[in-house]
Amino acid sequence: MSKSGFLLALAALASVPGAANAHAALVTSSPTANATIAKTNAIRLTFNEKVVARFSGAELVMTGMPGMAKHAPMQMKGLKLAWSSDGKTLTLTNPKPLASGSYIVNWHAAGADTHRRKGSFSFSVK
């Protein structure tokens, strides 16, 4: 293949949307990682692309509670999960504001290529 043919093929490949790394990635969250926040009942996760909802989600785990040194991690039950209309933002809503303590969010997401990625971040509530 000639040099010009190679460059033309490379340019064609680069113009294909998401040809190389079309994987969903968390770009922002509220609260942010390692933040200490006032009480809230909502957590928002925003991804870089529309995700496939049936292959994506999150869980919230309380990892510590003031005054209870031996508090075992406890998965929060009763959260409502809702996707934005553009399919990029997941909101976890708790019926009541979260209690003071430390939390971890474990998330997983799959984009159009269905390659599943996962991650986690922690935050604290005053």
N, C-alpha and C positions, 0 to 999 in steps of 0.2 A: 504494500500500500504506500502510495506517495505521501509526502509530508502534508500536502494540501488536502488529500483525501482523509488522512488521519485527523487533521484539525476540523474538517467538515463533519466527520463522524462524532468527534468529541463535542462540538457545538450542538449537534442534533440531540445527543444524549443529555446535555446540560439543559436543554429547553424542555425536556419532559418533566412535568411537575412531579416533584417528590420521587424522582427516579432513584436517588441514592439513600437518603435517610428520612423517609416519611414516617417517622414514629412520633406518637403523641408524647408531649413532655409538659410537665407542670411549669407554667411561667409566672404565675402569681397566686398568692393565697391571702385570705383574710380570716383570721389573723396570720401574720407573717411568721416564718420560722423563728423560734426562740424569743418571741415577743411576750411581754407581760401586759395583759389587757384588763379592762373593766369587764364586768359580767356581760355576756352576750348569749344569744341562743342560736346564732347562725354562723356557719363556717362556709367560706366560698373558695373553690379551687378552679382556677382558669388554666386551660390547656392551650397549646400553640395551634391546635387544629381541632376540627370537629371530631369527636370520638364516637365510637359505637357503644351506645348506652348499655346494651345487654352484656358487653364484655368489660364494662368499666364501673367503678364505684369507689366507695371509701368507707372506713369505719373509724370511730372515735373511741379511744381508750383512755380512761382516767388512770394515771400512773402514780399519783400522790395526792394526799389530802392533808391540809394543815392539822397538826395535833395527832396524827395517826402515822407514826413512823413505820409501822409494819403493814401499811395499806397495800394489799395485793392489787395488781393491775385489774381494772374492771371495764369490760366493754360496755359502752353506753348503748342502752336499748331504747327503742321508741323514736329514733331519729327518722325524719322524713327526708328522702333524697329527691331532688328535682333538678332536671337539666334545663338550661336556658334554651331559647328558641333556636339559637345558632349552633347548639350542641357542643359548645366549648367550655361552659361554666357549670359546675356541679355545686349546688347549695345543700348543705346538711342543716336541717332545722330541728332543734330540740324544743319540746313543748314549753319548757321553762328555761330561764337563764342558767348557764352552767355554774355549778358551785365552785367556790375557791379551790384551787388545786392545780396540779400539772396534768397535761394531756398530751397524747400523741395521735396524729392523724395518719393512718395507713391508707394509701390510695393505690389504685391500679387503673390503667387506661389503655385502650387499644384504638388506634386510628383506623383509617380506611384499609390499611394493609393487614389489619387484625393482629399485628405484632404487639403483644401485651408488655407494657412497662409498668414498673411499680416503684413506690418510694414512700417516704414518711417524713414528718417533721413534728417538732414539739412546740408547745406554747404553754403559758401559765395564765390563770385567771386570779386576779387579786381577791 
